[in-house]
Amino acid sequence: MEQTEPPSCSSHIVLIGKNHRGGWVALEQTGRYGGLFVSRAAALKFALLQNGSHPETIFDAAHVLELSLNGIPSSPRLASRIEHAAPCRRAA
C-alpha cells in the first residue's frame, strides 16, 4: 500500500463540490482562486492546474459549496470543514 504525504503548508487546499444550483465549484480554502464549472472533471482539471498538480490537496466538499465573487469563501467556517472532507478521487 502506497503512503501519501500530507499536504505541505505551502500547498493550496482546494475543495470541489456542487453549489445550490447543481453547478460544480472548485474553491481554494482561503478564497485565492475558484471557479464555476459544468462538470466535476473540469473543476478537478482547474484545481490541478492552479495548485501545481498536487492531487493530494484536493478534497470533495461534504457540503454545498458556493463561489463568492469577492474573494472570501462563502462559509466563514470553510477551513474547519476541510478536516471532514474526503480526499478527491480521480475517475479511472
Rosetta constraint file for C-alpha pairs under 8 A:
AtomPair CA 4 CA 56 HARMONIC 7.69 0.50
AtomPair CA 6 CA 56 HARMONIC 7.40 0.50
AtomPair CA 7 CA 11 HARMONIC 6.07 0.50
AtomPair CA 7 CA 13 HARMONIC 7.86 0.50
AtomPair CA 7 CA 56 HARMONIC 6.52 0.50
AtomPair CA 7 CA 57 HARMONIC 5.78 0.50
AtomPair CA 11 CA 51 HARMONIC 6.96 0.50
AtomPair CA 11 CA 54 HARMONIC 7.83 0.50
AtomPair CA 11 CA 57 HARMONIC 6.91 0.50
AtomPair CA 12 CA 28 HARMONIC 6.41 0.50
AtomPair CA 12 CA 29 HARMONIC 7.21 0.50
AtomPair CA 12 CA 51 HARMONIC 5.96 0.50
AtomPair CA 12 CA 57 HARMONIC 6.67 0.50
AtomPair CA 13 CA 28 HARMONIC 5.74 0.50
AtomPair CA 13 CA 29 HARMONIC 5.71 0.50
AtomPair CA 13 CA 51 HARMONIC 7.95 0.50
AtomPair CA 13 CA 57 HARMONIC 4.79 0.50
AtomPair CA 13 CA 58 HARMONIC 5.87 0.50
AtomPair CA 13 CA 59 HARMONIC 7.57 0.50
AtomPair CA 14 CA 26 HARMONIC 6.56 0.50
AtomPair CA 14 CA 27 HARMONIC 5.39 0.50
AtomPair CA 14 CA 28 HARMONIC 4.20 0.50
AtomPair CA 14 CA 29 HARMONIC 5.81 0.50
AtomPair CA 14 CA 47 HARMONIC 6.58 0.50
AtomPair CA 14 CA 57 HARMONIC 6.31 0.50
AtomPair CA 14 CA 58 HARMONIC 4.81 0.50
AtomPair CA 14 CA 59 HARMONIC 6.26 0.50
AtomPair CA 15 CA 25 HARMONIC 7.92 0.50
AtomPair CA 15 CA 26 HARMONIC 5.68 0.50
AtomPair CA 15 CA 27 HARMONIC 5.30 0.50
AtomPair CA 15 CA 28 HARMONIC 6.32 0.50
AtomPair CA 15 CA 29 HARMONIC 6.96 0.50
AtomPair CA 15 CA 58 HARMONIC 5.85 0.50
AtomPair CA 15 CA 59 HARMONIC 4.90 0.50
AtomPair CA 15 CA 60 HARMONIC 5.68 0.50
AtomPair CA 15 CA 61 HARMONIC 5.54 0.50
AtomPair CA 15 CA 82 HARMONIC 7.78 0.50
AtomPair CA 16 CA 24 HARMONIC 7.15 0.50
AtomPair CA 16 CA 25 HARMONIC 5.61 0.50
AtomPair CA 16 CA 26 HARMONIC 4.53 0.50
AtomPair CA 16 CA 27 HARMONIC 6.56 0.50
AtomPair CA 16 CA 40 HARMONIC 7.70 0.50
AtomPair CA 16 CA 43 HARMONIC 6.88 0.50
AtomPair CA 16 CA 44 HARMONIC 7.23 0.50
AtomPair CA 16 CA 58 HARMONIC 7.24 0.50
AtomPair CA 16 CA 59 HARMONIC 6.15 0.50
AtomPair CA 16 CA 60 HARMONIC 4.95 0.50
AtomPair CA 16 CA 61 HARMONIC 5.59 0.50
AtomPair CA 16 CA 65 HARMONIC 7.65 0.50
AtomPair CA 16 CA 88 HARMONIC 7.92 0.50
AtomPair CA 17 CA 24 HARMONIC 5.69 0.50
AtomPair CA 17 CA 25 HARMONIC 5.42 0.50
AtomPair CA 17 CA 26 HARMONIC 6.77 0.50
AtomPair CA 17 CA 40 HARMONIC 7.85 0.50
AtomPair CA 17 CA 60 HARMONIC 5.91 0.50
AtomPair CA 17 CA 61 HARMONIC 5.04 0.50
AtomPair CA 17 CA 62 HARMONIC 7.68 0.50
AtomPair CA 17 CA 63 HARMONIC 7.44 0.50
AtomPair CA 17 CA 64 HARMONIC 6.64 0.50
AtomPair CA 17 CA 65 HARMONIC 5.66 0.50
AtomPair CA 18 CA 22 HARMONIC 5.35 0.50
AtomPair CA 18 CA 23 HARMONIC 5.35 0.50
AtomPair CA 18 CA 24 HARMONIC 4.51 0.50
AtomPair CA 18 CA 25 HARMONIC 5.74 0.50
AtomPair CA 18 CA 64 HARMONIC 5.78 0.50
AtomPair CA 18 CA 65 HARMONIC 5.71 0.50
AtomPair CA 18 CA 66 HARMONIC 7.66 0.50
AtomPair CA 19 CA 23 HARMONIC 5.51 0.50
AtomPair CA 19 CA 24 HARMONIC 6.38 0.50
AtomPair CA 19 CA 25 HARMONIC 6.55 0.50
AtomPair CA 19 CA 64 HARMONIC 5.23 0.50
AtomPair CA 19 CA 65 HARMONIC 4.87 0.50
AtomPair CA 19 CA 66 HARMONIC 5.08 0.50
AtomPair CA 19 CA 67 HARMONIC 7.70 0.50
AtomPair CA 20 CA 64 HARMONIC 6.29 0.50
AtomPair CA 20 CA 65 HARMONIC 7.57 0.50
AtomPair CA 20 CA 66 HARMONIC 7.28 0.50
AtomPair CA 23 CA 36 HARMONIC 6.71 0.50
AtomPair CA 23 CA 37 HARMONIC 6.29 0.50
AtomPair CA 23 CA 38 HARMONIC 6.03 0.50
AtomPair CA 23 CA 39 HARMONIC 7.51 0.50
AtomPair CA 24 CA 36 HARMONIC 5.74 0.50
AtomPair CA 24 CA 37 HARMONIC 4.95 0.50
AtomPair CA 24 CA 38 HARMONIC 6.04 0.50
AtomPair CA 24 CA 39 HARMONIC 5.94 0.50
AtomPair CA 24 CA 40 HARMONIC 5.88 0.50
AtomPair CA 24 CA 43 HARMONIC 6.55 0.50
AtomPair CA 25 CA 34 HARMONIC 7.18 0.50
AtomPair CA 25 CA 35 HARMONIC 5.74 0.50
AtomPair CA 25 CA 36 HARMONIC 4.69 0.50
AtomPair CA 25 CA 37 HARMONIC 6.09 0.50
AtomPair CA 25 CA 43 HARMONIC 6.39 0.50
AtomPair CA 25 CA 65 HARMONIC 6.60 0.50
AtomPair CA 25 CA 66 HARMONIC 6.99 0.50
AtomPair CA 25 CA 67 HARMONIC 6.61 0.50
AtomPair CA 26 CA 34 HARMONIC 5.18 0.50
AtomPair CA 26 CA 35 HARMONIC 5.43 0.50
AtomPair CA 26 CA 36 HARMONIC 6.69 0.50
AtomPair CA 26 CA 37 HARMONIC 7.91 0.50
AtomPair CA 26 CA 43 HARMONIC 5.45 0.50
AtomPair CA 26 CA 44 HARMONIC 7.30 0.50
AtomPair CA 26 CA 46 HARMONIC 7.57 0.50
AtomPair CA 26 CA 47 HARMONIC 6.45 0.50
AtomPair CA 27 CA 31 HARMONIC 6.45 0.50
AtomPair CA 27 CA 33 HARMONIC 6.18 0.50
AtomPair CA 27 CA 34 HARMONIC 4.18 0.50
AtomPair CA 27 CA 35 HARMONIC 6.64 0.50
AtomPair CA 27 CA 47 HARMONIC 7.98 0.50
AtomPair CA 27 CA 67 HARMONIC 7.01 0.50
AtomPair CA 27 CA 73 HARMONIC 7.84 0.50
AtomPair CA 28 CA 32 HARMONIC 5.97 0.50
AtomPair CA 28 CA 33 HARMONIC 5.59 0.50
AtomPair CA 28 CA 34 HARMONIC 6.03 0.50
AtomPair CA 29 CA 73 HARMONIC 7.23 0.50
AtomPair CA 29 CA 78 HARMONIC 6.85 0.50
AtomPair CA 29 CA 79 HARMONIC 6.13 0.50
AtomPair CA 30 CA 72 HARMONIC 6.93 0.50
AtomPair CA 30 CA 73 HARMONIC 6.54 0.50
AtomPair CA 30 CA 79 HARMONIC 7.71 0.50
AtomPair CA 31 CA 71 HARMONIC 5.00 0.50
AtomPair CA 31 CA 72 HARMONIC 5.04 0.50
AtomPair CA 31 CA 73 HARMONIC 5.16 0.50
AtomPair CA 32 CA 71 HARMONIC 6.32 0.50
AtomPair CA 32 CA 72 HARMONIC 7.99 0.50
AtomPair CA 33 CA 71 HARMONIC 7.36 0.50
AtomPair CA 34 CA 67 HARMONIC 6.99 0.50
AtomPair CA 35 CA 43 HARMONIC 7.41 0.50
AtomPair CA 35 CA 67 HARMONIC 6.95 0.50
AtomPair CA 36 CA 43 HARMONIC 7.39 0.50
AtomPair CA 36 CA 67 HARMONIC 7.15 0.50
AtomPair CA 37 CA 42 HARMONIC 6.16 0.50
AtomPair CA 37 CA 43 HARMONIC 5.74 0.50
AtomPair CA 38 CA 42 HARMONIC 7.05 0.50
AtomPair CA 39 CA 43 HARMONIC 6.48 0.50
AtomPair CA 40 CA 44 HARMONIC 6.10 0.50
AtomPair CA 41 CA 45 HARMONIC 6.11 0.50
AtomPair CA 42 CA 46 HARMONIC 6.20 0.50
AtomPair CA 43 CA 47 HARMONIC 6.19 0.50
AtomPair CA 44 CA 48 HARMONIC 6.19 0.50
AtomPair CA 45 CA 49 HARMONIC 6.17 0.50
AtomPair CA 46 CA 50 HARMONIC 6.12 0.50
AtomPair CA 47 CA 51 HARMONIC 6.04 0.50
AtomPair CA 47 CA 53 HARMONIC 8.00 0.50
AtomPair CA 47 CA 58 HARMONIC 7.28 0.50
AtomPair CA 48 CA 52 HARMONIC 6.06 0.50
AtomPair CA 48 CA 53 HARMONIC 4.48 0.50
AtomPair CA 48 CA 54 HARMONIC 6.23 0.50
AtomPair CA 48 CA 55 HARMONIC 6.47 0.50
AtomPair CA 48 CA 58 HARMONIC 7.98 0.50
AtomPair CA 49 CA 53 HARMONIC 5.93 0.50
AtomPair CA 54 CA 58 HARMONIC 7.47 0.50
AtomPair CA 55 CA 88 HARMONIC 7.52 0.50
AtomPair CA 56 CA 87 HARMONIC 7.13 0.50
AtomPair CA 56 CA 88 HARMONIC 7.77 0.50
AtomPair CA 57 CA 87 HARMONIC 7.81 0.50
AtomPair CA 58 CA 87 HARMONIC 6.37 0.50
AtomPair CA 58 CA 88 HARMONIC 5.61 0.50
AtomPair CA 59 CA 82 HARMONIC 7.66 0.50
AtomPair CA 59 CA 85 HARMONIC 6.01 0.50
AtomPair CA 59 CA 86 HARMONIC 5.62 0.50
AtomPair CA 59 CA 87 HARMONIC 4.35 0.50
AtomPair CA 59 CA 88 HARMONIC 4.48 0.50
AtomPair CA 60 CA 85 HARMONIC 5.89 0.50
AtomPair CA 60 CA 86 HARMONIC 5.46 0.50
AtomPair CA 60 CA 87 HARMONIC 6.01 0.50
AtomPair CA 60 CA 88 HARMONIC 5.08 0.50
AtomPair CA 61 CA 65 HARMONIC 6.92 0.50
AtomPair CA 61 CA 82 HARMONIC 7.58 0.50
AtomPair CA 61 CA 85 HARMONIC 5.43 0.50
AtomPair CA 61 CA 86 HARMONIC 7.15 0.50
AtomPair CA 62 CA 81 HARMONIC 7.93 0.50
AtomPair CA 62 CA 84 HARMONIC 7.10 0.50
AtomPair CA 62 CA 85 HARMONIC 5.40 0.50
AtomPair CA 62 CA 86 HARMONIC 7.33 0.50
AtomPair CA 65 CA 74 HARMONIC 7.74 0.50
AtomPair CA 66 CA 73 HARMONIC 7.77 0.50
AtomPair CA 66 CA 74 HARMONIC 5.87 0.50
AtomPair CA 67 CA 73 HARMONIC 6.98 0.50
AtomPair CA 67 CA 74 HARMONIC 6.52 0.50
AtomPair CA 68 CA 72 HARMONIC 6.19 0.50
AtomPair CA 68 CA 73 HARMONIC 5.97 0.50
AtomPair CA 68 CA 74 HARMONIC 5.60 0.50
AtomPair CA 73 CA 78 HARMONIC 6.95 0.50
AtomPair CA 74 CA 78 HARMONIC 7.80 0.50
AtomPair CA 77 CA 81 HARMONIC 6.47 0.50
AtomPair CA 78 CA 82 HARMONIC 6.66 0.50
AtomPair CA 79 CA 83 HARMONIC 7.82 0.50
AtomPair CA 80 CA 84 HARMONIC 7.91 0.50
AtomPair CA 81 CA 85 HARMONIC 6.59 0.50
